[in-house]
C-alpha cells in the first residue's frame, strides 16, 4: 500500500482531473499539467516575429516548448545554461517567457500571459510572455550573467 501511495504522489500517473489532492503533497505534479497551452501561446507570439529566439525563465518552460515542437528554447536556468547561448548571429527579436532583467533586452512589449486552462497552480501559470526587439549585447557576452540556480 505504501509503495502504491508513493508512486501516485511521486510520479505523474494520475489524470489531471484527479491531481487536486495530490498537489497538497507534491506541487511538482502540477508542473506537467497544461504543457500544450504555453507552447501554443508562445507559438502565437513567435508568429509575430518568426526569426525570434525563444528564451525562458526556467528549464521546465523550455522543456515544454521543445516537447511540443517549437524551435530550440534557451534558458539560463540550472543545467539548461550549460547548453550555451543562442548563435551569435541571432541579434533580432526575442520571445521571453517569464521575467528577466530589463537591461538584457531592448524594447519590451508584453503580449500574452500563460493560462493552463485547468485552474492548477504551477510555475508556468500566469507567466508573462513578451516580445522584445533584441538583446542589449551579443548573447555570448551576456551568457555569463544569465545562469541561475535554485
OpenMM code with the backbone's topology and positions (N, CA, C; nanometers):
from openmm import Vec3, app, unit

residues = "UNK UNK UNK UNK UNK UNK UNK UNK UNK UNK UNK UNK UNK UNK UNK UNK UNK UNK UNK UNK UNK UNK UNK UNK UNK UNK UNK UNK UNK UNK UNK UNK UNK UNK UNK UNK UNK UNK UNK UNK UNK UNK UNK UNK UNK UNK UNK UNK UNK UNK UNK UNK UNK UNK UNK UNK UNK UNK UNK UNK UNK UNK UNK UNK UNK UNK UNK UNK UNK UNK UNK UNK UNK UNK UNK UNK UNK UNK UNK UNK UNK UNK UNK UNK UNK UNK UNK UNK UNK UNK UNK UNK UNK UNK UNK UNK UNK UNK UNK UNK UNK UNK UNK UNK UNK UNK UNK UNK UNK UNK UNK UNK UNK UNK UNK UNK UNK UNK UNK UNK UNK UNK UNK UNK UNK UNK UNK UNK UNK UNK UNK UNK UNK UNK UNK UNK UNK UNK UNK UNK UNK UNK UNK UNK UNK UNK UNK UNK UNK UNK".split()
positions = [
    Vec3(0.0822, -0.1195, 0.0000),
    Vec3(0.0000, 0.0000, 0.0000),
    Vec3(0.0868, 0.1262, 0.0000),
    Vec3(0.1907, 0.1275, 0.0845),
    Vec3(0.2777, 0.2440, 0.0925),
    Vec3(0.3466, 0.2687, -0.0411),
    Vec3(0.3897, 0.1609, -0.1069),
    Vec3(0.4550, 0.1744, -0.2375),
    Vec3(0.3619, 0.2357, -0.3401),
    Vec3(0.2379, 0.1923, -0.3430),
    Vec3(0.1405, 0.2462, -0.4385),
    Vec3(0.1147, 0.3939, -0.4110),
    Vec3(0.1016, 0.4301, -0.2839),
    Vec3(0.0793, 0.5710, -0.2497),
    Vec3(0.1990, 0.6559, -0.2913),
    Vec3(0.3198, 0.6046, -0.2705),
    Vec3(0.4401, 0.6776, -0.3106),
    Vec3(0.4445, 0.6999, -0.4610),
    Vec3(0.4062, 0.5979, -0.5367),
    Vec3(0.4038, 0.6118, -0.6820),
    Vec3(0.3033, 0.7177, -0.7263),
    Vec3(0.1857, 0.7144, -0.6672),
    Vec3(0.0808, 0.8102, -0.7056),
    Vec3(0.1217, 0.9529, -0.6701),
    Vec3(0.1843, 0.9716, -0.5543),
    Vec3(0.2252, 1.1056, -0.5132),
    Vec3(0.3493, 1.1512, -0.5892),
    Vec3(0.4409, 1.0589, -0.6174),
    Vec3(0.5700, 1.0958, -0.6734),
    Vec3(0.5789, 1.0997, -0.8237),
    Vec3(0.4960, 1.0239, -0.8935),
    Vec3(0.5047, 1.0163, -1.0389),
    Vec3(0.3776, 1.0697, -1.1043),
    Vec3(0.3893, 1.1217, -1.2258),
    Vec3(0.2708, 1.1739, -1.2954),
    Vec3(0.1863, 1.0614, -1.3549),
    Vec3(0.1224, 0.9843, -1.2691),
    Vec3(0.0431, 0.8704, -1.3136),
    Vec3(-0.1059, 0.8999, -1.3249),
    Vec3(-0.1523, 0.9975, -1.2510),
    Vec3(-0.2955, 1.0258, -1.2476),
    Vec3(-0.3360, 1.1227, -1.3581),
    Vec3(-0.4610, 1.1150, -1.4009),
    Vec3(-0.5093, 1.2157, -1.4954),
    Vec3(-0.5152, 1.3521, -1.4262),
    Vec3(-0.5051, 1.4559, -1.5043),
    Vec3(-0.5039, 1.5917, -1.4499),
    Vec3(-0.6263, 1.6187, -1.3634),
    Vec3(-0.7404, 1.5634, -1.3995),
    Vec3(-0.8626, 1.5879, -1.3229),
    Vec3(-0.8547, 1.5342, -1.1799),
    Vec3(-0.7622, 1.4437, -1.1522),
    Vec3(-0.7506, 1.3844, -1.0186),
    Vec3(-0.6338, 1.4407, -0.9381),
    Vec3(-0.5704, 1.5460, -0.9864),
    Vec3(-0.4494, 1.5967, -0.9214),
    Vec3(-0.4721, 1.6789, -0.7952),
    Vec3(-0.5853, 1.7399, -0.7794),
    Vec3(-0.6053, 1.8339, -0.6681),
    Vec3(-0.5567, 1.7816, -0.5331),
    Vec3(-0.5956, 1.6624, -0.4883),
    Vec3(-0.5469, 1.6179, -0.3572),
    Vec3(-0.3972, 1.5854, -0.3567),
    Vec3(-0.3425, 1.5467, -0.4694),
    Vec3(-0.2005, 1.5119, -0.4780),
    Vec3(-0.1140, 1.6373, -0.4690),
    Vec3(-0.1624, 1.7489, -0.5230),
    Vec3(-0.0835, 1.8725, -0.5227),
    Vec3(-0.0538, 1.9210, -0.3815),
    Vec3(-0.1337, 1.8802, -0.2852),
    Vec3(-0.1082, 1.9161, -0.1458),
    Vec3(0.0239, 1.8553, -0.0997),
    Vec3(0.0523, 1.7331, -0.1427),
    Vec3(0.1738, 1.6630, -0.1016),
    Vec3(0.2910, 1.6861, -0.1969),
    Vec3(0.2623, 1.7076, -0.3250),
    Vec3(0.3686, 1.7203, -0.4240),
    Vec3(0.3289, 1.8214, -0.5303),
    Vec3(0.3697, 1.9467, -0.5129),
    Vec3(0.3333, 2.0532, -0.6073),
    Vec3(0.3940, 2.0320, -0.7450),
    Vec3(0.5016, 1.9586, -0.7533),
    Vec3(0.5672, 1.9352, -0.8826),
    Vec3(0.4782, 1.8577, -0.9794),
    Vec3(0.3814, 1.7823, -0.9278),
    Vec3(0.2876, 1.7118, -1.0157),
    Vec3(0.2165, 1.8109, -1.1082),
    Vec3(0.1882, 1.9293, -1.0581),
    Vec3(0.1175, 2.0298, -1.1363),
    Vec3(0.2009, 2.0915, -1.2462),
    Vec3(0.3321, 2.0736, -1.2406),
    Vec3(0.4189, 2.1342, -1.3412),
    Vec3(0.4004, 2.0730, -1.4792),
    Vec3(0.3509, 1.9514, -1.4856),
    Vec3(0.3303, 1.8892, -1.6159),
    Vec3(0.1887, 1.9093, -1.6673),
    Vec3(0.1048, 1.9696, -1.5886),
    Vec3(-0.0328, 1.9947, -1.6308),
    Vec3(-0.0363, 2.1152, -1.7235),
    Vec3(-0.1014, 2.1004, -1.8325),
    Vec3(-0.1205, 2.2126, -1.9227),
    Vec3(0.0008, 2.2489, -2.0064),
    Vec3(0.0878, 2.1553, -2.0348),
    Vec3(0.2046, 2.1845, -2.1172),
    Vec3(0.1697, 2.2323, -2.2583),
    Vec3(0.0679, 2.1783, -2.3246),
    Vec3(0.0412, 2.2248, -2.4617),
    Vec3(0.0060, 2.3735, -2.4681),
    Vec3(-0.0574, 2.4251, -2.3643),
    Vec3(-0.1032, 2.5643, -2.3680),
    Vec3(0.0108, 2.6653, -2.3774),
    Vec3(0.1185, 2.6559, -2.2968),
    Vec3(0.2247, 2.7557, -2.3145),
    Vec3(0.2908, 2.7445, -2.4514),
    Vec3(0.3024, 2.6229, -2.5039),
    Vec3(0.3619, 2.6075, -2.6365),
    Vec3(0.2754, 2.6769, -2.7414),
    Vec3(0.1447, 2.6611, -2.7292),
    Vec3(0.0532, 2.7263, -2.8220),
    Vec3(0.0618, 2.8785, -2.8108),
    Vec3(0.0680, 2.9289, -2.6880),
    Vec3(0.0763, 3.0738, -2.6666),
    Vec3(0.2076, 3.1295, -2.7212),
    Vec3(0.3180, 3.0634, -2.6917),
    Vec3(0.4482, 3.1104, -2.7401),
    Vec3(0.4542, 3.1023, -2.8928),
    Vec3(0.3984, 2.9970, -2.9520),
    Vec3(0.3959, 2.9857, -3.0979),
    Vec3(0.3188, 3.1030, -3.1590),
    Vec3(0.2088, 3.1402, -3.0959),
    Vec3(0.1292, 3.2546, -3.1441),
    Vec3(0.2112, 3.3833, -3.1363),
    Vec3(0.2847, 3.4018, -3.0263),
    Vec3(0.3691, 3.5212, -3.0115),
    Vec3(0.4825, 3.5176, -3.1132),
    Vec3(0.5449, 3.4008, -3.1289),
    Vec3(0.6567, 3.3917, -3.2223),
    Vec3(0.6112, 3.4139, -3.3666),
    Vec3(0.4871, 3.3867, -3.3977),
    Vec3(0.4395, 3.4097, -3.5346),
    Vec3(0.4454, 3.5585, -3.5714),
    Vec3(0.4496, 3.6458, -3.4705),
    Vec3(0.4653, 3.7893, -3.4951),
    Vec3(0.6087, 3.8245, -3.5341),
    Vec3(0.7038, 3.7351, -3.4993),
    Vec3(0.8449, 3.7558, -3.5302),
    Vec3(0.9076, 3.6179, -3.5514),
    Vec3(0.8872, 3.5582, -3.6695),
    Vec3(0.9253, 3.4188, -3.6922),
    Vec3(1.0728, 3.3858, -3.6682),
    Vec3(1.1610, 3.4830, -3.6766),
    Vec3(1.3030, 3.4539, -3.6551),
    Vec3(1.3456, 3.4754, -3.5100),
    Vec3(1.2504, 3.5021, -3.4230),
    Vec3(1.2823, 3.5326, -3.2832),
    Vec3(1.3412, 3.4125, -3.2104),
    Vec3(1.4361, 3.4416, -3.1243),
    Vec3(1.4898, 3.3426, -3.0318),
    Vec3(1.3885, 3.3275, -2.9186),
    Vec3(1.3700, 3.2062, -2.8695),
    Vec3(1.2819, 3.1833, -2.7548),
    Vec3(1.3707, 3.1661, -2.6320),
    Vec3(1.3481, 3.2488, -2.5317),
    Vec3(1.4288, 3.2458, -2.4095),
    Vec3(1.3340, 3.2352, -2.2909),
    Vec3(1.3532, 3.1330, -2.2066),
    Vec3(1.2610, 3.1081, -2.0968),
    Vec3(1.3253, 3.1301, -1.9608),
    Vec3(1.2415, 3.1547, -1.8620),
    Vec3(1.2860, 3.1777, -1.7245),
    Vec3(1.3366, 3.0492, -1.6595),
    Vec3(1.2742, 2.9352, -1.6906),
    Vec3(1.3210, 2.8121, -1.6277),
    Vec3(1.3211, 2.6958, -1.7265),
    Vec3(1.3937, 2.5918, -1.6883),
    Vec3(1.4103, 2.4779, -1.7782),
    Vec3(1.2797, 2.4041, -1.8041),
    Vec3(1.1859, 2.4055, -1.7095),
    Vec3(1.0572, 2.3399, -1.7314),
    Vec3(0.9808, 2.4038, -1.8460),
    Vec3(0.9872, 2.5368, -1.8547),
    Vec3(0.9222, 2.6059, -1.9660),
    Vec3(0.9892, 2.5685, -2.0976),
    Vec3(1.1221, 2.5684, -2.0980),
    Vec3(1.1956, 2.5329, -2.2199),
    Vec3(1.1636, 2.3907, -2.2637),
    Vec3(1.1566, 2.2989, -2.1679),
    Vec3(1.1236, 2.1592, -2.1994),
    Vec3(0.9854, 2.1471, -2.2625),
    Vec3(0.8892, 2.2149, -2.2035),
    Vec3(0.7521, 2.2083, -2.2551),
    Vec3(0.7465, 2.2600, -2.3979),
    Vec3(0.8146, 2.3701, -2.4256),
    Vec3(0.8119, 2.4286, -2.5593),
    Vec3(0.8769, 2.3361, -2.6609),
    Vec3(0.9907, 2.2798, -2.6248),
    Vec3(1.0580, 2.1892, -2.7178),
    Vec3(0.9782, 2.0601, -2.7373),
    Vec3(0.9187, 2.0093, -2.6312),
    Vec3(0.8396, 1.8867, -2.6402),
    Vec3(0.7256, 1.9038, -2.7407),
    Vec3(0.6659, 2.0217, -2.7443),
    Vec3(0.5538, 2.0460, -2.8343),
    Vec3(0.5954, 2.1094, -2.9666),
    Vec3(0.7234, 2.0940, -3.0031),
    Vec3(0.7655, 2.1223, -3.1392),
    Vec3(0.8119, 2.2621, -3.1723),
    Vec3(0.8259, 2.3482, -3.0731),
    Vec3(0.8806, 2.4801, -3.1049),
    Vec3(1.0307, 2.4672, -3.1261),
    Vec3(1.0897, 2.5604, -3.2012),
    Vec3(1.2349, 2.5535, -3.2197),
    Vec3(1.3054, 2.5647, -3.0852),
    Vec3(1.4294, 2.5326, -3.0845),
    Vec3(1.5070, 2.5317, -2.9603),
    Vec3(1.4773, 2.6522, -2.8731),
    Vec3(1.4446, 2.6226, -2.7499),
    Vec3(1.4266, 2.7274, -2.6499),
    Vec3(1.5543, 2.7324, -2.5668),
    Vec3(1.5943, 2.8496, -2.5297),
    Vec3(1.7141, 2.8686, -2.4489),
    Vec3(1.6716, 2.9135, -2.3101),
    Vec3(1.7524, 2.8775, -2.2119),
    Vec3(1.7240, 2.9179, -2.0751),
    Vec3(1.8541, 2.9246, -1.9971),
    Vec3(1.8615, 3.0193, -1.9049),
    Vec3(1.9763, 3.0294, -1.8161),
    Vec3(1.9548, 2.9526, -1.6871),
    Vec3(1.8488, 2.8737, -1.6791),
    Vec3(1.8143, 2.8056, -1.5549),
    Vec3(1.8868, 2.6719, -1.5425),
    Vec3(1.9584, 2.6579, -1.4349),
    Vec3(2.0268, 2.5344, -1.3967),
    Vec3(2.1068, 2.4769, -1.5139),
    Vec3(2.0968, 2.3486, -1.5396),
    Vec3(2.1818, 2.2868, -1.6413),
    Vec3(2.1429, 2.3243, -1.7843),
    Vec3(2.0257, 2.3845, -1.8045),
    Vec3(1.9917, 2.4308, -1.9395),
    Vec3(2.0931, 2.5352, -1.9855),
    Vec3(2.1496, 2.6105, -1.8927),
    Vec3(2.2501, 2.7113, -1.9269),
    Vec3(2.3754, 2.6468, -1.9853),
    Vec3(2.4043, 2.5246, -1.9460),
    Vec3(2.5235, 2.4549, -1.9944),
    Vec3(2.5180, 2.4284, -2.1444),
    Vec3(2.3993, 2.4288, -2.2020),
    Vec3(2.3872, 2.4031, -2.3453),
    Vec3(2.4228, 2.5252, -2.4277),
    Vec3(2.4489, 2.6352, -2.3609),
    Vec3(2.5002, 2.7527, -2.4283),
    Vec3(2.3958, 2.8482, -2.4808),
    Vec3(2.4465, 2.9633, -2.5252),
    Vec3(2.3577, 3.0689, -2.5733),
    Vec3(2.3106, 3.0437, -2.7161),
    Vec3(2.2134, 3.1226, -2.7574),
    Vec3(2.1746, 3.1177, -2.8989),
    Vec3(2.2949, 3.1550, -2.9856),
    Vec3(2.2921, 3.1203, -3.1131),
    Vec3(2.4034, 3.1567, -3.2014),
    Vec3(2.4287, 3.3077, -3.2002),
    Vec3(2.5539, 3.3450, -3.2132),
    Vec3(2.5932, 3.4870, -3.2066),
    Vec3(2.5229, 3.5732, -3.3095),
    Vec3(2.4936, 3.5156, -3.4254),
    Vec3(2.4316, 3.5964, -3.5312),
    Vec3(2.2844, 3.6266, -3.5054),
    Vec3(2.2249, 3.5671, -3.4035),
    Vec3(2.0843, 3.5946, -3.3713),
    Vec3(2.0773, 3.7194, -3.2837),
    Vec3(2.0566, 3.8315, -3.3485),
    Vec3(2.0528, 3.9600, -3.2780),
    Vec3(1.9164, 4.0251, -3.2847),
    Vec3(1.8225, 3.9593, -3.3479),
    Vec3(1.6900, 4.0165, -3.3670),
    Vec3(1.5978, 3.9933, -3.2504),
    Vec3(1.4701, 3.9795, -3.2797),
    Vec3(1.3695, 3.9716, -3.1743),
    Vec3(1.3878, 3.8511, -3.0826),
    Vec3(1.3374, 3.8673, -2.9614),
    Vec3(1.3436, 3.7624, -2.8607),
    Vec3(1.2042, 3.7480, -2.7992),
    Vec3(1.1544, 3.6244, -2.7949),
    Vec3(1.0326, 3.5953, -2.7197),
    Vec3(1.0799, 3.5525, -2.5818),
    Vec3(1.0446, 3.6282, -2.4807),
    Vec3(1.0887, 3.5989, -2.3449),
    Vec3(0.9695, 3.5465, -2.2658),
    Vec3(0.9882, 3.4284, -2.2075),
    Vec3(0.8843, 3.3656, -2.1265),
    Vec3(0.9264, 3.3821, -1.9815),
    Vec3(0.8548, 3.4679, -1.9100),
    Vec3(0.8879, 3.4934, -1.7704),
    Vec3(0.9707, 3.6202, -1.7542),
    Vec3(0.9968, 3.6568, -1.6300),
    Vec3(1.0692, 3.7812, -1.6043),
    Vec3(1.2205, 3.7655, -1.6197),
    Vec3(1.2837, 3.8671, -1.6725),
    Vec3(1.4284, 3.8790, -1.6759),
    Vec3(1.4636, 4.0247, -1.6610),
    Vec3(1.5846, 4.0507, -1.6229),
    Vec3(1.6259, 4.1891, -1.6007),
    Vec3(1.6097, 4.2709, -1.7287),
    Vec3(1.5442, 4.3842, -1.7201),
    Vec3(1.5136, 4.4624, -1.8402),
    Vec3(1.6367, 4.5092, -1.9170),
    Vec3(1.7496, 4.5251, -1.8500),
    Vec3(1.8691, 4.5745, -1.9199),
    Vec3(1.9273, 4.4705, -2.0171),
    Vec3(1.8826, 4.3465, -2.0103),
    Vec3(1.9342, 4.2454, -2.1015),
    Vec3(1.8697, 4.2526, -2.2396),
    Vec3(1.7531, 4.3159, -2.2486),
    Vec3(1.6793, 4.3182, -2.3749),
    Vec3(1.6326, 4.4595, -2.4064),
    Vec3(1.6012, 4.4826, -2.5336),
    Vec3(1.5540, 4.6145, -2.5778),
    Vec3(1.4047, 4.6102, -2.6096),
    Vec3(1.3398, 4.7215, -2.5864),
    Vec3(1.2004, 4.7439, -2.6264),
    Vec3(1.1070, 4.6277, -2.5916),
    Vec3(1.0789, 4.6165, -2.4657),
    Vec3(0.9929, 4.5093, -2.4158),
    Vec3(0.8459, 4.5423, -2.4394),
    Vec3(0.7750, 4.4450, -2.4923),
    Vec3(0.6307, 4.4584, -2.5114),
    Vec3(0.5649, 4.3287, -2.4662),
    Vec3(0.4928, 4.3348, -2.3542),
    Vec3(0.4215, 4.2162, -2.3057),
    Vec3(0.3061, 4.1880, -2.4005),
    Vec3(0.2969, 4.0640, -2.4460),
    Vec3(0.1946, 4.0318, -2.5453),
    Vec3(0.0990, 3.9209, -2.5019),
    Vec3(0.1329, 3.8476, -2.3958),
    Vec3(0.0444, 3.7392, -2.3517),
    Vec3(0.0796, 3.6992, -2.2092),
    Vec3(-0.0106, 3.6246, -2.1488),
    Vec3(0.0148, 3.5616, -2.0194),
    Vec3(-0.0357, 3.4184, -2.0306),
    Vec3(0.0395, 3.3264, -1.9765),
    Vec3(0.0027, 3.1854, -1.9880),
    Vec3(-0.1112, 3.1499, -1.8928),
    Vec3(-0.2081, 3.0768, -1.9450),
    Vec3(-0.3158, 3.0206, -1.8637),
    Vec3(-0.3311, 2.8752, -1.9051),
    Vec3(-0.3074, 2.7832, -1.8117),
    Vec3(-0.3161, 2.6412, -1.8470),
    Vec3(-0.4606, 2.5964, -1.8686),
    Vec3(-0.5564, 2.6813, -1.8350),
    Vec3(-0.6966, 2.6484, -1.8580),
    Vec3(-0.7509, 2.5396, -1.7663),
    Vec3(-0.6717, 2.5015, -1.6666),
    Vec3(-0.7113, 2.3907, -1.5796),
    Vec3(-0.7359, 2.4348, -1.4362),
    Vec3(-0.7023, 2.5594, -1.4060),
    Vec3(-0.7154, 2.6071, -1.2688),
    Vec3(-0.6128, 2.5461, -1.1749),
    Vec3(-0.5053, 2.4946, -1.2294),
    Vec3(-0.3999, 2.4332, -1.1489),
    Vec3(-0.2824, 2.5287, -1.1398),
    Vec3(-0.2428, 2.5612, -1.0178),
    Vec3(-0.1282, 2.6489, -0.9983),
    Vec3(-0.0001, 2.5746, -1.0320),
    Vec3(0.0896, 2.6430, -1.1006),
    Vec3(0.2205, 2.5878, -1.1341),
    Vec3(0.3136, 2.7046, -1.1600),
    Vec3(0.4411, 2.6736, -1.1821),
    Vec3(0.5378, 2.7793, -1.2126),
    Vec3(0.5084, 2.8434, -1.3477),
    Vec3(0.4341, 2.7761, -1.4326),
    Vec3(0.4017, 2.8299, -1.5647),
    Vec3(0.2743, 2.9149, -1.5632),
    Vec3(0.1856, 2.8891, -1.4697),
    Vec3(0.0568, 2.9587, -1.4656),
    Vec3(0.0776, 3.1087, -1.4430),
    Vec3(0.0195, 3.1896, -1.5295),
    Vec3(0.0264, 3.3347, -1.5161),
    Vec3(0.1554, 3.3974, -1.5659),
    Vec3(0.2476, 3.3175, -1.6166),
    Vec3(0.3761, 3.3705, -1.6630),
    Vec3(0.3527, 3.4652, -1.7803),
    Vec3(0.4169, 3.5807, -1.7740),
    Vec3(0.4069, 3.6806, -1.8798),
    Vec3(0.4991, 3.6429, -1.9953),
    Vec3(0.4515, 3.6651, -2.1163),
    Vec3(0.5298, 3.6381, -2.2362),
    Vec3(0.5438, 3.7703, -2.3099),
    Vec3(0.6681, 3.8070, -2.3365),
    Vec3(0.6918, 3.9351, -2.4018),
    Vec3(0.7708, 3.9170, -2.5300),
    Vec3(0.7529, 4.0123, -2.6172),
    Vec3(0.8286, 4.0173, -2.7417),
    Vec3(0.9207, 4.1367, -2.7295),
    Vec3(1.0475, 4.1114, -2.7480),
    Vec3(1.1468, 4.2178, -2.7315),
    Vec3(1.2210, 4.2362, -2.8627),
    Vec3(1.2614, 4.3601, -2.8879),
    Vec3(1.3240, 4.3933, -3.0160),
    Vec3(1.4562, 4.3197, -3.0346),
    Vec3(1.5238, 4.2884, -2.9279),
    Vec3(1.6516, 4.2187, -2.9357),
    Vec3(1.7202, 4.2235, -2.8011),
    Vec3(1.8380, 4.1672, -2.7953),
    Vec3(1.9139, 4.1720, -2.6719),
    Vec3(2.0054, 4.2936, -2.6736),
    Vec3(2.0444, 4.3393, -2.5561),
    Vec3(2.1237, 4.4612, -2.5451),
    Vec3(2.2700, 4.4403, -2.5815),
    Vec3(2.3168, 4.3186, -2.5721),
    Vec3(2.4546, 4.2824, -2.6076),
    Vec3(2.4508, 4.1473, -2.6759),
    Vec3(2.5609, 4.1072, -2.7397),
    Vec3(2.5610, 3.9735, -2.8010),
    Vec3(2.5348, 3.8657, -2.6961),
    Vec3(2.4690, 3.7586, -2.7382),
    Vec3(2.4348, 3.6512, -2.6461),
    Vec3(2.5566, 3.5994, -2.5711),
    Vec3(2.6684, 3.5770, -2.6428),
    Vec3(2.7864, 3.5203, -2.5764),
    Vec3(2.8381, 3.6123, -2.4664),
    Vec3(2.8220, 3.7440, -2.4817),
    Vec3(2.8673, 3.8389, -2.3801),
    Vec3(2.7746, 3.8401, -2.2582),
    Vec3(2.6478, 3.8127, -2.2790),
    Vec3(2.5506, 3.8132, -2.1691),
    Vec3(2.5428, 3.6789, -2.0976),
    Vec3(2.5822, 3.5711, -2.1644),
    Vec3(2.5532, 3.4371, -2.1141),
    Vec3(2.6083, 3.4121, -1.9745),
    Vec3(2.7208, 3.4697, -1.9415),
    Vec3(2.7774, 3.4506, -1.8068),
    Vec3(2.6922, 3.5081, -1.6956),
    Vec3(2.6062, 3.6045, -1.7280),
    Vec3(2.5179, 3.6671, -1.6283),
    Vec3(2.3827, 3.5959, -1.6178),
    Vec3(2.3469, 3.5199, -1.7166),
    Vec3(2.2126, 3.4628, -1.7232),
    Vec3(2.1889, 3.3399, -1.6354),
    Vec3(2.2870, 3.2507, -1.6182),
    Vec3(2.2573, 3.1302, -1.5393),
    Vec3(2.2211, 3.1616, -1.3946),
    Vec3(2.1264, 3.0854, -1.3444),
    Vec3(2.0918, 3.0936, -1.2026),
    Vec3(2.0441, 2.9565, -1.1572),
    Vec3(2.0573, 2.9335, -1.0275),
    Vec3(2.0246, 2.8029, -0.9693),
    Vec3(1.9368, 2.8248, -0.8471),
    Vec3(1.8342, 2.7483, -0.8331),
    Vec3(1.7511, 2.7497, -0.7125),
    Vec3(1.6845, 2.6183, -0.6933),
] * unit.nanometer
topology = app.Topology()
chain = topology.addChain("A")
for resn in residues:
    res = topology.addResidue(resn, chain)
    for name in ("N", "CA", "C"):
        topology.addAtom(name, app.Element.getBySymbol(name[0]), res)
